[in-house]
Amino acid sequence: MTVFWNWKKTKNKAPRELVMDGVIAEDSWLDDDVTPQRFKEELQADEGPLILWLNSPGGDCIAASQIYTMLMDYPDEVIVRIDGLAASAASVIAMAGTTVEMAPTSLMMIHNPLTVAMGNREEMSQVVVMLDEVKESIINAYEIKTGLSREALSDMMDSETWMNAHKAVELGFCDRLFEGNPSEVVSNYTFSAKQSAHEFVAKLEAKYTPIETLYDRLNQLNQ
């Protein structure tokens, strides 16, 4: 099974280190009953302070919500260190940190949720309602961390807001800059919401073909 996280070996008494690098929605997450459980089991397999190295353009918001909840429920301190990019759904995961740190060269981006949908007028109207509710759920995480108003956060998401480390600290998305030695720094900041959508659709099309099967799967996900 392909996963987008791995655990770094640490010396005795050192904090546990978890690395999340890449799109938060490998094919296995679409099955929704295997990978989340595996992640939870690995997270709970040990104890003590946790350092999460995060570098991701985002991905599946449901997967991000599950990871966010697991980290929020973790009994010990969680330090999130953004060493490259925390965009879209990855920014939601970052909000679970007891402390959030960003490398001076890193970036964070928040935007409105997006999906792929097919259907008649009524079905499409339901998708719009669903996206509105997903947005409100994401705002919940941002509001808890930053203390900003829901209206301000909504406007930032509408505008697809990019933040360097200093701006993120100023707005409350980040607590401080990390000036150590990041495990990896992203070298290309060309990520966009459209790129994320294209990558996600490509994964779906590769796994569920022909298009009728894709449509059936999307209906299942929206139920």
C-alpha positions in Angstrom: 0.0 0.0 0.0 1.3 3.4 -0.9 1.1 6.1 1.8 2.2 9.7 2.0 3.6 9.6 5.5 6.6 7.9 7.2 8.0 7.7 10.7 11.6 8.8 11.2 13.7 6.7 13.6 14.7 8.8 16.7 17.0 8.2 19.6 15.8 7.3 23.0 13.9 10.0 24.7 13.8 12.1 21.6 10.4 13.3 20.3 8.7 11.0 17.7 9.0 12.4 14.2 6.4 12.0 11.5 7.0 13.1 7.9 4.1 14.0 5.6 5.3 14.7 2.1 3.1 14.8 -1.0 -0.6 14.8 -1.9 -2.9 13.9 1.0 -4.9 11.4 -0.9 -3.0 8.4 -2.3 -5.3 5.9 -4.0 -5.7 3.9 -0.8 -7.4 6.8 0.9 -10.3 6.6 -1.6 -11.2 3.2 -0.1 -11.7 5.1 3.2 -11.5 2.0 5.5 -7.9 0.9 5.3 -5.4 3.8 5.4 -7.1 6.0 8.0 -7.1 3.0 10.4 -3.5 2.2 9.6 -2.5 5.8 10.3 -4.4 5.8 13.6 -2.7 2.5 14.6 0.7 3.9 13.8 0.1 7.1 15.6 -1.1 5.3 18.7 1.6 2.7 18.6 3.9 4.9 20.7 3.7 7.9 23.0 5.5 11.1 23.8 5.9 14.5 22.1 5.4 14.4 18.3 7.1 16.5 15.6 5.2 16.5 12.3 7.3 17.6 9.3 4.7 18.8 6.7 5.3 19.5 3.0 2.1 19.1 0.9 0.0 20.8 -1.8 -3.1 19.4 -0.1 -5.5 16.8 -1.4 -8.6 15.1 0.0 -10.3 17.3 2.6 -12.0 14.3 4.3 -8.6 12.6 4.8 -7.2 15.9 6.1 -10.1 16.1 8.6 -9.5 12.6 9.9 -5.8 13.3 10.3 -6.6 16.7 12.0 -8.9 14.9 14.5 -6.4 12.2 15.3 -3.7 14.7 16.0 -6.0 16.9 18.0 -6.9 13.8 20.1 -3.2 12.9 20.5 -2.5 13.1 24.3 1.0 14.6 24.0 2.4 17.8 22.4 2.3 18.0 18.6 4.8 20.4 17.0 4.0 20.9 13.3 7.0 22.1 11.3 6.2 23.3 7.8 9.4 22.9 5.9 8.1 23.6 2.4 4.4 24.0 1.6 1.2 23.6 3.5 -1.6 24.3 1.0 -5.3 23.6 0.8 -6.1 20.5 2.9 -2.6 20.4 4.3 -3.2 23.7 6.0 -6.1 22.1 7.9 -3.7 19.4 9.2 -1.3 22.1 10.3 -4.0 23.6 12.5 -3.8 20.6 14.8 -0.4 21.5 16.1 0.0 22.5 19.7 2.7 24.7 18.2 3.0 25.5 14.5 6.4 26.4 13.1 7.3 27.4 9.5 10.7 27.5 7.9 11.6 31.1 6.7 11.3 29.9 3.1 8.0 28.0 3.5 4.5 28.9 2.4 0.9 28.3 3.5 -2.2 28.6 1.3 -5.9 28.4 2.0 -8.7 28.4 -0.5 -12.3 27.2 -1.0 -12.9 23.5 -1.2 -13.5 22.0 -4.7 -14.8 18.7 -6.0 -15.7 16.9 -9.2 -19.4 16.3 -9.9 -21.8 15.1 -12.6 -25.5 15.1 -12.6 -28.7 17.0 -13.2 -29.7 20.4 -11.9 -30.9 19.1 -8.5 -27.9 17.0 -8.0 -25.6 19.9 -8.8 -27.4 22.1 -6.4 -26.8 19.5 -3.7 -23.1 19.6 -4.5 -23.0 23.4 -4.0 -24.7 22.9 -0.6 -22.2 20.2 0.3 -19.2 22.5 -0.7 -20.6 25.3 1.5 -20.8 22.9 4.5 -17.3 21.6 3.8 -16.1 25.2 3.8 -17.7 25.9 7.1 -16.1 22.8 8.6 -12.7 24.0 7.4 -13.3 27.5 8.8 -13.9 25.8 12.2 -10.3 24.6 12.3 -8.8 28.0 11.2 -11.0 29.9 13.7 -9.9 27.7 16.6 -6.2 28.3 15.8 -6.2 31.9 14.7 -9.1 33.6 16.5 -9.9 35.4 13.3 -13.6 36.0 12.5 -15.4 33.5 10.3 -16.2 36.3 7.8 -12.5 37.3 7.5 -11.5 33.6 7.1 -14.2 33.1 4.5 -12.9 36.1 2.5 -9.4 34.8 2.6 -10.5 31.4 1.3 -12.5 33.1 -1.5 -9.3 34.9 -2.5 -7.0 31.9 -2.4 -4.7 33.5 0.1 -0.9 32.7 0.1 1.1 33.4 3.2 4.8 33.5 3.8 6.0 32.5 7.3 5.9 36.1 8.7 2.4 36.7 7.3 1.2 33.4 8.8 2.6 34.3 12.2 1.0 37.8 11.9 -2.4 36.2 11.2 -2.2 33.5 13.8 -1.9 30.5 11.4 1.7 29.9 12.7 3.2 30.4 16.1 6.8 31.1 15.2 9.5 30.6 12.6 11.7 27.5 12.6 15.3 28.2 11.9 16.8 24.8 12.3 17.6 22.4 9.4 14.4 21.5 7.6 14.3 17.9 6.4 13.3 19.1 2.9 12.4 22.4 1.4 10.0 22.5 -1.6 11.8 23.9 -4.7 8.8 24.8 -6.8 5.9 27.0 -5.7 3.8 26.6 -8.9 1.0 24.7 -7.1 -2.5 26.0 -7.7 -6.1 24.9 -7.0 -6.6 23.8 -10.6 -3.5 21.7 -10.5 -4.7 19.9 -7.3 -8.1 19.3 -9.0 -6.4 17.9 -12.2 -4.2 15.5 -10.1 -7.2 14.3 -8.1 -9.3 13.7 -11.1 -6.5 11.8 -12.8 -6.2 9.5 -9.7 -10.0 8.9 -9.8 -10.0 8.2 -13.6 -7.1 5.8 -13.2 -8.8 3.8 -10.5 -12.5 4.0 -11.6 -13.1 3.5 -15.3 -15.1 3.8 -17.5 -16.7 7.2 -16.8 -20.0 5.6 -15.7 -18.1 3.9 -12.9 -16.5 7.2 -11.9 -19.9 8.8 -11.7 -21.2 5.9 -9.5 -18.3 6.4 -7.2 -18.8 10.1 -6.9 -22.4 9.5 -6.0 -21.3 7.1 -3.3 -18.9 9.7 -1.9 -21.6 12.4 -1.8 -24.2 10.2 0.0 
